[in-house]
Each structure stands twice: as structure tokens, then as C-alpha cells.
Amino acid sequence: MSSEEKEPIQLLQGTLDLIVLRTLASMGAQHAYQIATRLQQVSERLLNLNQGTLYPALVRLEQYGWIKGTWGRTESNREAKYYAITKAGEKALSQETMRWRRMAGLVERLLLEDFQ
């Protein structure tokens, strides 16, 4: 892997919501630290989410009604808010996934375009 491939990735606006929804849809209810850890694992440590990034996204998603938070106890008996995707969140995930794929396909086509 080149040094460029090991640099942390900066997320585009809107993509954090999408990947948090996807994580909750695939893993079930999780607290913020579990979400951040999972995304770091899946991204092979290219994505590091700090609290200042993740918590506002969780609040925003909860305000949209796409996730619901409930308080519970962690494996180490600490109190934490567990977030689960809602039906509205599942619908939003589907719509946002299609939107992301269209946008990514467009960018890929533009990058491949020969601008001579």
C-alpha cells in the first residue's frame, strides 16, 4: 500500500449519515463507540471518527426519525445510548444508497472521460 492509500479519508458531506444507517441496518442497535469502532475496522483504519463528528450525526439522524436511541448498559456495565435504525431510516438508507451510487457512477465516468 502506498503512503497515500494509508492516509485517513475525509468524508464528503452526507456520507456519514449513509454509513451510520448502513452500520445499524447490518449490525442492529449499537452505541456510538461500537459504531465508530466498526467503521474503523471496515475501513481498515482509514476512517477515524471522533466524538465531534459522530455525535452530531447521531443527533441529526435521531431528529430526522431515521434512528432511535435508548439508554442501556454496555458489556462493561457503563450506561450508554444505543441507536437502532427505524422504518423511516431503512427507507432513507435505500434512497440514499441509490443516490450515492448514481453520484459515484457519475464521478467515475467524469474521471474516465478523455478531455482532449
C-alpha positions in Angstrom: 0.0 0.0 0.0 1.4 3.4 -0.9 1.6 6.2 1.7 -1.3 8.0 0.0 -3.5 4.9 0.5 -2.8 4.9 4.2 -3.9 8.5 4.8 -7.2 8.9 6.7 -10.1 9.6 4.5 -12.2 12.8 4.8 -15.9 12.1 4.4 -18.0 14.0 1.9 -21.0 15.8 3.4 -23.9 13.4 3.8 -21.9 10.2 3.5 -21.6 9.8 7.3 -25.3 9.6 7.7 -25.4 6.9 5.0 -22.7 4.8 6.5 -24.1 5.1 10.1 -27.5 4.0 8.8 -25.9 1.1 6.9 -24.0 0.0 10.0 -27.1 0.0 12.2 -29.1 -1.8 9.5 -26.5 -4.6 9.3 -25.4 -4.9 13.0 -28.5 -3.9 14.9 -28.6 -1.5 17.8 -25.1 -0.1 18.7 -23.8 2.6 20.9 -21.6 5.4 19.5 -18.3 3.8 20.4 -19.3 0.5 18.8 -20.3 2.3 15.6 -17.0 4.2 15.4 -15.0 1.1 16.1 -16.9 -0.9 13.4 -16.4 1.8 10.8 -12.7 2.0 11.6 -12.4 -1.8 11.2 -14.3 -2.0 8.0 -12.3 0.9 6.5 -9.1 -0.7 7.6 -8.4 2.2 9.8 -8.7 4.8 7.0 -11.8 6.3 8.7 -11.4 7.7 12.2 -14.5 9.2 13.7 -14.1 11.4 16.7 -16.9 12.4 19.0 -17.2 15.8 17.5 -18.0 14.1 14.1 -20.1 11.1 15.1 -22.3 12.6 17.9 -23.8 15.4 15.8 -24.6 12.9 13.1 -26.4 10.7 15.6 -28.3 13.6 16.9 -29.2 14.7 13.4 -30.3 11.2 12.4 -32.4 10.9 15.5 -34.1 14.3 14.8 -34.9 13.0 11.3 -36.6 10.0 12.8 -34.2 7.7 11.0 -32.7 6.2 14.2 -34.0 5.9 17.7 -31.8 6.0 20.8 -32.5 4.2 24.1 -30.3 4.0 27.2 -28.8 0.7 28.2 -25.7 -0.9 29.8 -22.6 -1.8 27.9 -20.7 -5.1 28.3 -18.6 -3.3 30.9 -21.7 -2.1 32.8 -21.4 1.5 31.7 -24.5 3.5 30.7 -24.7 4.3 27.0 -27.2 5.3 24.4 -27.9 2.5 21.9 -29.1 3.6 18.5 -31.3 1.5 16.2 -32.5 2.2 12.7 -36.2 2.9 12.3 -38.5 2.0 9.4 -38.1 5.6 8.1 -34.4 5.1 8.4 -34.5 1.9 6.4 -36.4 3.8 3.7 -33.9 6.7 3.8 -31.0 4.2 3.7 -32.4 2.7 0.5 -32.9 6.1 -1.1 -29.6 7.5 0.0 -27.8 4.3 -1.2 -29.3 4.8 -4.7 -28.4 8.5 -4.7 -24.8 7.7 -3.6 -24.4 5.1 -6.3 -25.7 7.4 -9.0 -23.3 10.2 -7.8 -20.3 7.8 -7.5 -21.0 6.5 -11.0 -21.2 10.0 -12.4 -17.9 10.9 -10.8 -16.3 7.7 -12.1 -17.5 8.5 -15.6 -16.1 12.0 -15.4 -12.8 10.8 -14.1 -12.5 8.3 -17.0 -13.6 10.9 -19.6 -10.9 11.9 -22.1 -11.0 15.7 -22.1 -8.8 16.2 -25.2 
